[in-house]
Amino acid sequence: MIRHIRELFHKDEIALLYYMNNLTKHLVPSSTHKQRISDYLVGVFDQLPSKSSVKKAIKASRVWLNGTEATTADWVEGGSEIVLKAAIIKTEQRPFLIDIKIYFEDDYIAVVHKPAGIAVSGNFFKTIERGLIHNLSRSTQVDALAFPLVAHRLDKATAGLLLVAKTQRARIELGRAFEAKTIQKGYLAIVQGMPPERGEITVDIEGKKACSFYQKIETVPSLRNQFLSLLSLQPITGRTHQLRIHLASIGHPIVGDSLYGQKGKVLLHKGLFLLAQKIQFSHPITGAALIFEIEHPHKYTALLQREARRYHKIKFNL
């Protein structure tokens, strides 16, 4: 259940931008010093709020420099003309008929619950994005997306809160917010062992800096693992499998993690005990401060109680 949604403040809406002929042009000011196009373009177009979005647009052949398709190796200088072509988005998707729990929805965004075991998106049929088509209403705004698009990723095995954009402007603003790290996410996990009360993990992932914080909520004895611990987690960066890799790196893998767990100690057929439990952000259009939080699932409480009960029964013949 959602504990609360708080609206703390509002800001004036920004006028919508309209684009003609599916492209926008930008003339580099004459005073601009020579620099890489991938550095210069960040924030120049609303659709490219971050360096990663610039690189994706260049890779997708959407960026043209002085009449030629741009590459990340190109340089720009005063007088250069840059053209950004519109992204090609399919206007039709066959919906995946699954019921998705909706915690919040308006004409711009939605917050939904992603079930474990279903991918967020991808080149296959059973995805959350395809499931959203018949679970969410289409936006009535002039920049409405053809179908809702997720604003961030969750692992296929992870359940929990997922933020969705329904308009182009909302998608852009949410992208900027994630890039600026103003959207706070909290997770819940059950791990093997008994870690310290709190900690910071800064193990690099694929050569990139990564940082996660954790705080222990509860520890119970376990016959298989000696102890199981319930943790609250906050990823500061957003690397693939970050929390799973970080917890495994300190010797406390998440229960049910067949990829990073310890051989012989993985709890099979129960799923991954990792939940995207909380998300806090400013509404991309109204500026309202929103907080969504899921209460501890019965699955987590039941596992801890069962492990503690079995331990005491065997050890003390209770």
Backbone hydrogen bonds in HBPLUS format (Angstrom, degrees):
<---DONOR---> <-ACCEPTOR-->    atom                        ^
c    i                          cat <-CA-CA->   ^        H-A-AA   ^      H-
h    n   atom  resd res      DA  || num        DHA   H-A  angle D-A-AA Bond
n    s   type  num  typ     dist DA aas  dist angle  dist       angle   num
A0011-LYS N   A0286-THR O   2.97 MM 275  5.94 149.0  2.06 146.4 150.0     1
A0023-LEU N   A0020-MET O   3.21 MM   3  6.24 168.3  2.23 131.1 132.4     2
A0086-ALA N   A0022-ASN O   2.77 MM  64  5.08 149.2  1.86 159.6 150.1     3
A0024-THR N   A0084-LEU O   2.92 MM  60  5.27 151.9  2.00 141.8 150.8     4
A0084-LEU N   A0024-THR O   2.83 MM  60  5.27 165.0  1.85 157.6 162.8     5
A0026-HIS N   A0082-ILE O   2.77 MM  56  5.13 142.4  1.91 154.3 163.3     6
A0082-ILE N   A0026-HIS O   2.82 MM  56  5.13 175.1  1.83 160.0 161.5     7
A0028-VAL N   A0080-SER O   2.86 MM  52  5.27 173.1  1.86 165.9 167.0     8
A0079-GLY N   A0028-VAL O   2.89 MM  51  5.24 172.4  1.90 139.2 141.0     9
A0032-THR N   A0029-PRO O   3.04 MM   3  5.59 167.8  2.05 121.6 124.9    10
A0035-GLN N   A0076-VAL O   3.07 MM  41  5.64 153.3  2.14 151.3 159.7    11
A0076-VAL N   A0035-GLN O   2.82 MM  41  5.64 165.2  1.84 162.2 163.8    12
A0039-ASP N   A0036-ARG O   3.10 MM   3  5.34 137.8  2.29 102.0 113.3    13
A0040-TYR N   A0036-ARG O   2.96 MM   4  6.22 164.4  1.98 155.3 160.2    14
A0037-ILE N   A0074-ASP O   3.00 MM  37  5.83 163.8  2.03 144.4 143.6    15
A0041-LEU N   A0037-ILE O   3.02 MM   4  5.89 164.9  2.04 149.7 152.1    16
A0044-VAL N   A0041-LEU O   2.99 MM   3  5.18 160.8  2.02 121.2 127.1    17
A0043-GLY N   A0048-LEU O   2.84 MM   5  5.73 169.9  1.85 162.0 159.2    18
A0048-LEU N   A0045-PHE O   2.96 MM   3  5.36 159.6  2.00 113.6 120.3    19
A0054-VAL N   A0050-SER O   3.07 MM   4  6.38 148.5  2.17 144.6 153.4    20
A0055-LYS N   A0051-LYS O   2.99 MM   4  6.27 163.5  2.02 151.3 154.8    21
A0056-LYS N   A0052-SER O   3.00 MM   4  6.23 154.4  2.07 144.9 151.9    22
A0057-ALA N   A0053-SER O   3.02 MM   4  6.18 154.3  2.09 141.5 148.0    23
A0058-ILE N   A0054-VAL O   2.95 MM   4  6.24 157.7  2.00 153.1 159.3    24
A0059-LYS N   A0055-LYS O   2.90 MM   4  6.08 162.3  1.93 147.8 153.0    25
A0060-ALA N   A0056-LYS O   2.93 MM   4  6.09 140.1  2.09 139.7 150.6    26
A0062-ARG N   A0057-ALA O   2.96 MM   5  5.30 165.1  1.99 164.6 159.9    27
A0061-SER N   A0058-ILE O   3.03 MM   3  5.17 159.0  2.08 111.4 114.1    28
A0085-LYS N   A0062-ARG O   2.75 MM  23  4.78 169.8  1.76 146.4 150.0    29
A0070-ALA N   A0063-VAL O   2.86 MM   7  5.60 169.9  1.87 142.6 144.3    30
A0064-TRP N   A0083-VAL O   2.88 MM  19  5.06 160.7  1.92 151.1 156.2    31
A0083-VAL N   A0064-TRP O   2.87 MM  19  5.06 162.8  1.90 148.0 153.4    32
A0065-LEU N   A0068-THR O   2.68 MM   3  5.26 154.4  1.74 166.1 158.2    33
A0068-THR N   A0065-LEU O   3.06 MM   3  5.26 158.2  2.11 109.5 116.5    34
A0066-ASN N   A0081-GLU O   2.79 MM  15  5.08 174.1  1.79 161.5 162.6    35
A0074-ASP N   A0071-THR O   3.11 MM   3  5.57 167.5  2.13 115.4 119.3    36
A0080-SER N   A0077-GLU O   3.03 MM   3  5.81 159.2  2.07 151.7 152.8    37
A0096-PHE N   A0130-ARG O   3.18 MM  34  5.07 161.1  2.22  95.8 101.6    38
A0098-ILE N   A0096-PHE O   2.91 MM   2  5.94 116.9  2.32 116.7 100.3    39
A0113-HIS N   A0101-LYS O   2.88 MM  12  5.31 151.1  1.97 155.3 158.5    40
A0103-TYR N   A0111-VAL O   2.83 MM   8  5.49 153.8  1.90 153.4 161.6    41
A0104-PHE N   A0111-VAL O   3.23 MM   7  5.03 147.9  2.34 142.0 140.7    42
A0111-VAL N   A0104-PHE O   2.84 MM   7  5.03 154.5  1.91 136.2 140.0    43
A0106-ASP N   A0109-ILE O   3.11 MM   3  5.82 162.8  2.14 165.0 164.0    44
A0166-LYS N   A0108-TYR O   2.69 MM  58  4.93 152.3  1.76 155.3 145.5    45
A0110-ALA N   A0164-VAL O   2.99 MM  54  5.03 142.6  2.14 137.3 138.8    46
A0164-VAL N   A0110-ALA O   2.83 MM  54  5.03 160.3  1.87 162.6 159.9    47
A0112-VAL N   A0162-LEU O   2.96 MM  50  5.31 163.2  1.99 153.3 155.8    48
A0162-LEU N   A0112-VAL O   2.86 MM  50  5.31 150.4  1.95 154.7 159.4    49
A0114-LYS N   A0160-GLY O   2.73 MM  46  5.17 176.3  1.74 151.4 150.9    50
A0160-GLY N   A0114-LYS O   2.97 MM  46  5.17 145.7  2.09 140.7 145.1    51
A0117-GLY N   A0156-LYS O   2.71 MM  39  5.22 140.8  1.86 144.3 152.3    52
A0128-ILE N   A0119-ALA O   2.87 MM   9  6.32 149.5  1.97 148.7 158.8    53
A0129-GLU N   A0120-VAL O   3.06 MM   9  6.17 158.8  2.10 162.9 164.3    54
A0127-THR N   A0125-PHE O   2.92 MM   2  5.92 119.8  2.29 116.2  99.6    55
A0131-GLY N   A0127-THR O   3.04 MM   4  6.31 145.0  2.17 139.7 150.3    56
A0131-GLY N   A0128-ILE O   2.90 MM   3  4.80 115.0  2.33  93.2 110.8    57
A0132-LEU N   A0128-ILE O   2.83 MM   4  6.11 135.2  2.03 152.1 165.0    58
A0135-ASN N   A0132-LEU O   3.10 MM   3  4.86 140.8  2.26  94.7 106.5    59
A0136-LEU N   A0132-LEU O   2.97 MM   4  5.70 153.1  2.05 156.5 153.8    60
A0144-ALA N   A0141-GLN O   3.12 MM   3  5.16 146.3  2.23 117.7 114.1    61
A0168-GLN N   A0143-ASP O   2.91 MM  25  5.55 162.4  1.94 149.2 153.6    62
A0145-LEU N   A0166-LYS O   2.99 MM  21  5.64 174.8  1.99 134.2 135.9    63
A0149-LEU N   A0165-ALA O   3.03 MM  16  5.38 164.1  2.06 156.0 159.9    64
A0165-ALA N   A0149-LEU O   2.78 MM  16  5.38 171.1  1.78 166.0 162.8    65
A0151-ALA N   A0163-LEU O   2.83 MM  12  5.61 171.5  1.84 153.6 150.7    66
A0158-THR N   A0155-ASP O   3.04 MM   3  5.12 148.6  2.14 104.0 113.7    67
A0276-ALA N   A0159-ALA O   2.80 MM 117  6.19 166.4  1.82 148.5 152.2    68
A0161-LEU N   A0276-ALA O   2.90 MM 115  5.44 162.1  1.93 147.0 143.7    69
A0171-ARG N   A0167-THR O   3.02 MM   4  6.24 156.0  2.08 146.1 152.9    70
A0172-ILE N   A0168-GLN O   2.99 MM   4  6.28 157.9  2.04 152.3 157.7    71
A0173-GLU N   A0169-ARG O   2.94 MM   4  6.16 170.0  1.95 155.3 157.8    72
A0174-LEU N   A0170-ALA O   2.90 MM   4  6.00 158.7  1.95 149.3 155.2    73
A0175-GLY N   A0171-ARG O   2.99 MM   4  6.12 151.8  2.07 141.0 149.0    74
A0176-ARG N   A0172-ILE O   2.99 MM   4  6.33 152.6  2.07 148.7 155.9    75
A0177-ALA N   A0173-GLU O   2.96 MM   4  6.21 152.6  2.04 143.2 151.0    76
A0178-PHE N   A0174-LEU O   2.91 MM   4  6.19 159.0  1.96 152.9 157.4    77
A0179-GLU N   A0175-GLY O   2.99 MM   4  6.16 155.9  2.05 143.5 150.7    78
A0180-ALA N   A0176-ARG O   2.86 MM   4  6.08 148.6  1.96 145.9 154.5    79
A0182-THR N   A0177-ALA O   3.01 MM   5  5.35 162.4  2.04 153.3 154.8    80
A0181-LYS N   A0178-PHE O   3.11 MM   3  4.86 151.3  2.20  95.4 104.1    81
A0184-GLN N   A0280-GLN O   2.94 MM  96  5.14 155.0  2.01 156.2 157.6    82
A0280-GLN N   A0184-GLN O   2.87 MM  96  5.14 154.6  1.94 151.5 157.5    83
A0186-GLY N   A0278-LYS O   2.85 MM  92  4.70 164.4  1.88 133.3 134.2    84
A0277-GLN N   A0186-GLY O   2.86 MM  91  5.70 116.7  2.27 132.0 149.5    85
A0278-LYS N   A0186-GLY O   2.98 MM  92  4.70 161.5  2.02 137.8 135.1    86
A0187-TYR N   A0233-LEU O   2.83 MM  46  4.84 163.2  1.86 140.6 144.8    87
A0233-LEU N   A0187-TYR O   2.83 MM  46  4.84 159.7  1.87 137.3 139.3    88
A0188-LEU N   A0275-LEU O   2.83 MM  87  5.08 150.1  1.92 143.8 153.4    89
A0275-LEU N   A0188-LEU O   2.82 MM  87  5.08 159.3  1.86 154.7 160.2    90
A0189-ALA N   A0231-LEU O   3.02 MM  42  5.32 157.6  2.07 149.3 153.2    91
A0231-LEU N   A0189-ALA O   2.77 MM  42  5.32 169.9  1.78 165.4 168.9    92
A0190-ILE N   A0273-PHE O   3.22 MM  83  5.69 147.6  2.33 145.3 151.2    93
A0255-VAL N   A0190-ILE O   2.83 MM  65  5.82 172.8  1.83 151.8 153.9    94
A0191-VAL N   A0229-SER O   2.81 MM  38  5.33 160.8  1.84 154.6 158.4    95
A0229-SER N   A0191-VAL O   2.97 MM  38  5.33 163.3  2.00 148.3 153.6    96
A0192-GLN N   A0253-PRO O   2.98 MM  61  5.81 157.2  2.03 160.5 165.1    97
A0193-GLY N   A0227-PHE O   2.73 MM  34  4.54 149.4  1.83 144.3 133.6    98
A0216-LYS N   A0197-GLU O   2.68 MM  19  5.05 175.1  1.68 152.6 153.6    99
A0199-GLY N   A0214-TYR O   3.05 MM  15  5.48 154.4  2.12 145.8 145.5   100
A0214-TYR N   A0199-GLY O   2.97 MM  15  5.48 155.8  2.03 155.2 157.3   101
A0201-ILE N   A0212-SER O   2.79 MM  11  5.20 167.4  1.80 158.3 162.6   102
A0212-SER N   A0201-ILE O   2.93 MM  11  5.20 151.1  2.01 147.1 155.5   103
A0205-ILE N   A0208-LYS O   2.84 MM   3  5.25 156.1  1.90 154.9 155.6   104
A0208-LYS N   A0205-ILE O   3.01 MM   3  5.25 159.6  2.05 109.5 116.1   105
A0236-ILE N   A0211-CYS O   2.86 MM  25  5.39 161.1  1.90 146.4 151.3   106
A0213-PHE N   A0234-GLN O   2.93 MM  21  5.13 164.3  1.95 138.6 143.7   107
A0234-GLN N   A0213-PHE O   2.85 MM  21  5.13 158.0  1.90 149.1 150.1   108
A0215-GLN N   A0232-SER O   2.92 MM  17  5.34 147.2  2.03 152.6 159.1   109
A0232-SER N   A0215-GLN O   2.90 MM  17  5.34 165.8  1.92 157.0 160.5   110
A0217-ILE N   A0230-LEU O   2.77 MM  13  5.44 172.1  1.77 163.2 161.7   111
A0218-GLU N   A0230-LEU O   3.40 MM  12  5.17 155.4  2.46 133.0 136.0   112
A0230-LEU N   A0218-GLU O   2.77 MM  12  5.17 158.3  1.82 149.6 157.3   113
A0220-VAL N   A0228-LEU O   2.86 MM   8  5.46 161.6  1.90 160.1 166.3   114
A0228-LEU N   A0220-VAL O   2.88 MM   8  5.46 154.5  1.95 157.0 164.0   115
A0222-SER N   A0226-GLN O   2.83 MM   4  4.60 153.4  1.90 108.7 109.0   116
A0226-GLN N   A0222-SER O   2.82 MM   4  4.60 124.7  2.13 132.5 135.4   117
A0242-GLN N   A0239-ARG O   3.14 MM   3  5.04 148.0  2.24 130.7 123.2   118
A0245-ILE N   A0241-HIS O   2.88 MM   4  6.00 164.6  1.90 166.1 170.6   119
A0246-HIS N   A0242-GLN O   2.83 MM   4  5.95 168.2  1.84 158.1 162.0   120
A0247-LEU N   A0243-LEU O   3.00 MM   4  6.01 168.4  2.02 147.0 150.2   121
A0248-ALA N   A0244-ARG O   3.17 MM   4  6.18 156.0  2.23 137.8 144.8   122
A0249-SER N   A0245-ILE O   2.90 MM   4  6.03 144.1  2.03 144.8 155.1   123
A0250-ILE N   A0247-LEU O   3.33 MM   3  5.51 145.1  2.46 100.0 108.8   124
A0252-HIS N   A0247-LEU O   2.92 MM   5  5.22 153.1  1.99 160.5 153.0   125
A0251-GLY N   A0248-ALA O   3.07 MM   3  5.10 160.6  2.10 108.6 111.3   126
A0257-ASP N   A0254-ILE O   3.14 MM   3  5.64 145.5  2.26 142.4 139.0   127
A0273-PHE N   A0255-VAL O   3.03 MM  18  5.65 169.7  2.04 170.6 167.6   128
A0261-GLY N   A0257-ASP O   2.80 MM   4  5.00 131.8  2.03 138.6 147.1   129
A0265-LYS N   A0262-GLN O   2.95 MM   3  5.54 160.8  1.98 141.5 144.2   130
A0277-GLN N   A0275-LEU O   3.03 MM   2  5.37 112.7  2.50 109.7  92.7   131
A0294-ILE N   A0277-GLN O   2.89 MM  17  5.22 157.3  1.95 150.5 158.2   132
A0279-ILE N   A0292-PHE O   3.02 MM  13  5.49 154.9  2.08 151.2 156.9   133
A0292-PHE N   A0279-ILE O   3.00 MM  13  5.49 162.0  2.03 156.6 162.5   134
A0281-PHE N   A0290-LEU O   3.03 MM   9  5.54 156.7  2.09 152.6 160.1   135
A0290-LEU N   A0281-PHE O   2.82 MM   9  5.54 179.3  1.82 171.9 171.6   136
A0283-HIS N   A0288-ALA O   2.64 MM   5  5.05 166.7  1.66 146.4 150.7   137
A0287-GLY N   A0283-HIS O   2.96 MM   4  4.63 139.7  2.12 121.8 131.6   138
A0300-TYR N   A0297-PRO O   3.12 MM   3  5.55 132.1  2.36 106.7 117.3   139
A0301-THR N   A0297-PRO O   3.32 MM   4  6.73 167.2  2.34 154.5 156.5   140
A0302-ALA N   A0298-HIS O   2.79 MM   4  5.84 166.1  1.80 159.1 163.3   141
A0303-LEU N   A0299-LYS O   3.20 MM   4  6.25 154.5  2.27 135.5 141.5   142
A0304-LEU N   A0300-TYR O   3.20 MM   4  6.48 169.2  2.22 155.6 157.3   143
A0305-GLN N   A0301-THR O   3.03 MM   4  6.21 164.9  2.05 153.2 157.6   144
A0306-ARG N   A0302-ALA O   2.89 MM   4  5.95 158.0  1.94 147.4 154.0   145
A0307-GLU N   A0303-LEU O   2.93 MM   4  6.09 164.0  1.96 153.7 157.6   146
A0308-ALA N   A0304-LEU O   3.07 MM   4  6.21 165.5  2.10 148.6 152.5   147
A0309-ARG N   A0305-GLN O   2.94 MM   4  6.02 156.2  2.00 145.2 152.2   148
A0310-ARG N   A0306-ARG O   2.96 MM   4  6.11 162.0  1.99 150.3 154.7   149
A0311-TYR N   A0307-GLU O   3.03 MM   4  6.15 157.3  2.08 145.0 151.6   150
A0312-HIS N   A0308-ALA O   3.11 MM   4  6.30 169.8  2.12 150.5 152.4   151
A0313-LYS N   A0309-ARG O   3.01 MM   4  6.10 149.7  2.11 143.1 152.0   152
A0314-ILE N   A0310-ARG O   3.03 MM   4  6.19 161.3  2.07 151.6 154.7   153
A0315-LYS N   A0311-TYR O   2.87 MM   4  5.93 170.8  1.88 158.9 161.8   154
A0316-PHE N   A0312-HIS O   2.96 MM   4  5.38 151.4  2.04 129.3 137.7   155
A0317-ASN N   A0313-LYS O   2.95 MM   4  4.73 115.0  2.39 118.3 125.8   156
